[in-house]
Amino acid sequence: MRKLAFIFLFAFNLLSAQEEVVHSVYFEFDKFNLDDKQANDVYSFVKNIDTTRIESIQIYGYCDDRGKDAYNYKLSSNRANTIKTKLIEKGIKNKIIVTIEGKGRILIEDDIVENLPEVRQKNRRVDVVMNFKPAPIIPIPGVYNDLKNDMVVGDRICFDKILFEKGRSVLTHKARVELDRIARFLHKYKNIHFEIQGHICCTPTFQKEAIDKDTKKRALSHNRAQAVYKYLIAKRIDKRRMSFKGYGNTQPLGNGSEQDRRVEFLITKM
């Protein structure tokens, strides 16, 4: 028994960006039924595709060039209906199968074709044409210098005005003005949830955290993040939308120590 063969052809329409997959099933001479191995291979094919994206299915049956036209049309139609039955058994909805058609025989010029038996065998087939809905676009997180109303989970916002003096976690006047503006934005877009991330500069690599001059404790990046957190709470931002964490010197920007004495937001929920 010949093995079931799979052919995957991917074509993208420039206007609709629709994906089309052609799956071909090959039959024995003068047969339209499938043995268990062939049926299982059809099931395996369906299992390995995203059936939720299938928009429509067209099924076309074919025969080789031998035999009378009427017989071949009937045989090719039977082959198409065999595959339809197997697809429905596997859970494909009947309503998305929009075409079932026996095309009859495929004519070939046997006097110029090389390897005629192989060509005829490939013509004894059913083509299952699956049209898929465009795949959903998954936004890629990025790094920005301000909040936007269309952010996605994973976006990082590095504010260039929320910077700290060396060794300190006290908010500067400039940082407070910036946080006032941010608070107004967050009141407008209440769907934004985020982690406040504190950072430091100028410590040796073996010492991930620095001492806070104001508290005398080695928790400088933590304290910077917490200072922003407390300020936003004072501005009536719901604390359930926020968390905070110190990252020490583990994420330097590489463009100067001042920029590393910073606080970033990481979007955690939209």
C-alpha positions in Angstrom: 0.0 0.0 0.0 1.4 3.3 -1.0 2.0 5.8 1.8 -0.2 8.8 2.3 1.7 11.9 1.1 1.4 15.5 2.4 2.0 18.6 0.4 1.9 22.0 2.1 1.6 25.0 -0.1 1.5 28.4 1.5 0.3 31.3 -0.6 -0.4 34.8 0.8 -2.8 37.1 -1.0 -1.4 40.6 -0.9 -4.8 42.1 -0.4 -6.3 39.9 2.3 -3.1 38.2 3.6 -5.1 35.0 3.7 -3.1 31.8 4.1 -4.0 28.8 1.9 -2.8 25.3 2.6 -3.2 22.4 0.1 -3.1 18.9 1.6 -3.1 16.1 -0.9 -4.2 12.5 -0.2 -3.1 9.8 -2.7 -5.2 6.7 -3.6 -4.6 3.2 -5.0 -5.6 2.5 -8.5 -9.4 2.3 -8.9 -9.9 2.8 -5.1 -11.7 5.5 -3.1 -11.5 4.0 0.4 -8.7 4.5 2.9 -7.1 1.9 5.1 -6.5 2.5 8.8 -3.0 3.8 8.3 -4.2 6.4 5.7 -7.1 7.4 7.9 -4.9 7.9 10.9 -2.6 10.0 8.8 -5.5 12.3 7.8 -6.5 12.6 11.5 -2.9 13.4 12.3 -2.9 16.2 9.7 -6.0 17.8 11.1 -4.7 17.5 14.7 -1.5 19.4 13.8 -3.3 22.4 12.3 -5.1 25.3 14.0 -8.7 24.3 13.1 -10.0 27.5 14.8 -8.5 29.6 12.0 -10.0 27.6 9.1 -12.3 29.9 7.2 -13.3 27.5 4.4 -12.4 24.1 2.9 -12.6 23.0 -0.7 -12.2 19.3 -1.6 -11.3 18.2 -5.1 -11.0 14.6 -6.3 -9.0 13.4 -9.3 -8.2 10.2 -11.3 -5.5 9.2 -13.6 -6.1 9.2 -17.4 -7.3 5.7 -17.8 -10.9 4.6 -18.0 -14.1 6.3 -19.2 -15.0 9.8 -18.3 -18.3 8.9 -16.5 -16.6 6.3 -14.4 -13.7 8.6 -13.5 -16.0 11.4 -12.5 -17.9 9.1 -10.2 -14.6 7.7 -8.8 -13.1 11.1 -8.2 -16.3 12.2 -6.5 -16.3 9.2 -4.2 -12.7 10.0 -3.3 -13.6 13.6 -2.4 -16.5 12.4 -0.3 -14.3 9.9 1.5 -12.0 12.6 2.7 -15.0 14.8 3.6 -16.3 12.1 5.9 -12.9 11.6 7.5 -12.6 15.4 8.2 -16.0 15.6 9.7 -15.2 12.5 11.9 -12.2 14.4 13.2 -14.3 17.4 14.2 -14.2 19.7 11.1 -17.5 21.5 10.8 -19.5 20.6 7.8 -20.6 24.2 7.2 -17.0 25.3 6.4 -16.6 22.7 3.7 -17.9 24.9 0.8 -16.9 22.7 -2.2 -16.9 19.0 -2.8 -16.2 18.2 -6.4 -15.0 15.2 -8.5 -12.8 16.6 -11.3 -12.5 13.3 -13.2 -9.3 12.3 -14.9 -6.2 14.4 -15.4 -5.0 14.0 -19.0 -1.3 13.5 -19.7 0.7 13.1 -22.9 2.0 9.6 -22.2 4.4 9.7 -25.2 6.5 12.5 -23.7 6.0 12.0 -20.0 8.9 10.4 -18.1 8.1 7.8 -15.5 4.4 7.5 -16.5 3.4 5.1 -13.6 4.6 7.7 -11.0 2.8 10.5 -12.7 -0.4 8.5 -12.9 -0.1 7.6 -9.2 0.2 11.3 -8.3 -3.0 12.1 -10.3 -5.0 9.6 -8.2 -5.6 12.0 -5.4 -7.8 14.4 -3.4 -6.7 17.9 -2.8 -8.0 19.5 0.4 -7.7 23.3 0.0 -7.9 25.0 3.4 -8.3 28.8 3.6 -7.2 30.3 6.9 -8.2 33.5 8.5 -5.2 35.8 8.9 -3.1 35.0 12.0 -3.7 37.4 14.9 -1.0 40.0 15.2 0.9 39.6 18.5 2.3 43.0 19.5 6.0 43.0 20.4 6.9 44.8 23.7 9.2 47.8 23.3 11.0 50.5 25.3 9.6 54.0 25.4 10.2 57.3 27.2 6.6 58.0 28.0 3.3 56.3 28.7 0.8 55.7 25.9 -2.8 54.6 25.9 -2.1 51.6 23.6 0.8 50.0 25.5 1.1 46.2 25.6 2.2 43.9 28.4 6.0 43.9 28.5 6.5 47.5 27.4 9.1 49.4 29.4 9.0 53.1 30.0 12.2 54.8 30.9 11.4 58.3 32.1 14.3 60.7 31.6 12.9 63.2 34.2 12.6 60.7 37.1 16.3 60.6 38.0 17.9 60.6 41.5 20.9 62.2 43.1 23.8 59.9 43.6 23.3 57.7 46.6 19.8 59.1 47.4 16.2 57.9 47.0 14.5 61.3 47.7 12.4 62.5 44.7 13.7 65.7 43.2 11.4 68.6 42.3 11.8 67.7 38.6 10.8 64.1 39.3 7.7 65.2 41.3 6.5 67.5 38.5 6.9 64.5 36.1 5.0 62.2 38.4 2.2 64.7 38.7 1.8 64.6 35.0 2.0 60.7 35.0 -0.6 60.5 37.7 -3.0 62.6 35.6 -2.5 60.2 32.7 -3.0 57.1 34.9 -6.3 58.5 36.2 -7.4 58.8 32.6 -6.3 55.3 31.6 -7.3 53.1 34.5 -6.6 49.9 32.6 -2.8 50.3 32.9 -1.1 48.2 35.6 2.7 48.3 36.1 5.7 47.4 38.1 7.9 50.3 39.3 11.5 49.3 38.9 14.3 51.1 40.7 17.9 51.2 39.5 21.3 52.4 40.6 24.8 53.2 39.2 28.4 53.2 40.3 28.7 50.0 42.4 31.2 47.2 41.8 29.8 44.2 39.9 30.0 42.0 43.0 27.8 44.4 45.0 24.4 44.4 43.3 22.8 47.0 45.6 24.0 50.3 47.1 23.7 52.0 50.4 21.0 54.7 50.6 22.5 57.8 52.2 19.1 58.8 53.7 18.4 55.4 55.4 21.9 54.1 55.8 20.7 50.7 54.5 21.8 48.8 51.4 18.5 49.1 49.6 18.9 52.1 47.3 17.2 50.8 44.2 14.3 49.4 46.3 13.9 52.7 48.1 13.8 54.6 44.8 11.1 52.4 43.4 9.2 52.6 46.7 9.4 56.5 46.7 7.7 56.6 43.3 5.1 54.0 44.5 4.3 56.1 47.7 4.1 59.3 45.7 1.6 57.8 43.2 -0.5 56.5 46.1 -0.6 60.0 47.5 -1.9 61.1 44.1 -4.8 58.6 44.5 -3.5 55.9 42.1 -4.9 52.6 43.1 -2.2 50.5 44.7 -3.7 47.4 43.2 -2.5 48.6 39.9 1.1 49.0 41.0 4.0 47.0 42.5 7.6 48.0 43.0 11.0 46.3 43.0 14.6 47.3 43.2 16.9 45.9 40.5 20.2 47.3 41.8 22.9 47.6 39.2 21.8 44.6 37.1 20.3 46.7 34.2 22.6 49.5 33.3 21.7 51.5 30.2 25.3 52.1 29.2 24.9 55.8 28.5 26.1 57.4 31.7 25.7 57.0 35.4 23.0 59.7 35.7 20.7 57.7 33.5 21.2 54.6 35.6 20.0 56.5 38.7 16.5 56.0 37.4 13.0 54.4 37.8 11.3 52.6 35.0 7.7 51.3 34.6 7.1 47.8 33.3 3.6 47.2 31.9 2.1 44.1 33.6 -1.5 44.3 32.5 -3.7 46.3 30.1 
